[in-house]
Amino acid sequence: MDPKQIHQQLGKLQAEIDALPVDDGNRAKLHALVDDIDRELGVGPQFVLDDTSLQDRLEELVSNFEVEHPTVAGILKDIMVKLASIGV
């Protein structure tokens, strides 16, 4: 898996987040998660995330957004799959 693809998905997610009609708290959670993933992907040559809470946070956000914001939930799910493919 090319981490560049994950970075591209994170960029799409940032754009979706900015367009969402959600409260600032949820928007902040999403942006923080995206920033954490992006930062962790750039840390080392293996691009392995050591923070298991990121996966948990992703899963929680997917379940929160599935009904009202399926596009965001779909992007989050895609990121989860890509992260799993690089061993997260």
N, C-alpha and C positions, 0 to 999 in steps of 0.2 A: 504494500500500500504506500502510495506516495503521499507524504505529509502535505505536499502542496495542494492536493485535492481536498484534504481536510481544512486547510487554511481557506480555500475557495468557498467551501461550505460554510465556514464560520463567517466569511464576509457576507454571504447571502443571508445568513441568520441575523447578522447585525442590521441589515437593511429591513428585514421583516420585523425585527423588534422595534425599530424606530417608527414603523408604520402601524403598529398595533394600537388598538384602542383599549389599553390596559392601564391599571393604576401604576404610579411611579415605583411602588414597591416591587411589583412583579417585573417591571422593565429593568429595574436596577439588579434584581436577581439574575435575570437573563444576561445582561451585559457583563456582570461579574463572572458568571460561569464561562461565557465565551472568552473573556480576557484571560481567565485562569487556564483554560484549555490551550489557547494560543500561546501563552507564555510557556507552559510545560512542553509543548511540542518543539519549541525552539531551544530547549535546554541542552540536549545532547545528541550525539550521532544516532542513537538507537530510537529516539523519539518515544520513549516509554514513559508513561505517566505513573508516578509513584503514589499519587494522591488518590486513594480508592474512593474518597468522598466525592470526587468529580463524577464518577459513574453513578453513584447514588443520587447526586443532585440532578444529573441528566434524566434519570428515570423518574424522579419526582416531578420535574418540570414537564416531561412528556405527558404524564398522567394528568397534570393540572391543565394542560393546554389542548388535549386531544379533542374535546367536544367543541369548545368555542373558537379555537385557532388551529384547525387541522394542518394548515401549511407549516406553521412553526413546529408543531408536533412531528410532522413528517421530516422536516430538516433535522430536528433533534434526534429522531430515530436513525436517520441516515448517518449522522455523526457518530452515534453509539456503535453502529455496525462497523464503521471505518476504524474507530478506536479499538474495537474488539479484534479487528483483523491485524492490528499491529501489537497485539498482546496486552491490551488494557482490560 
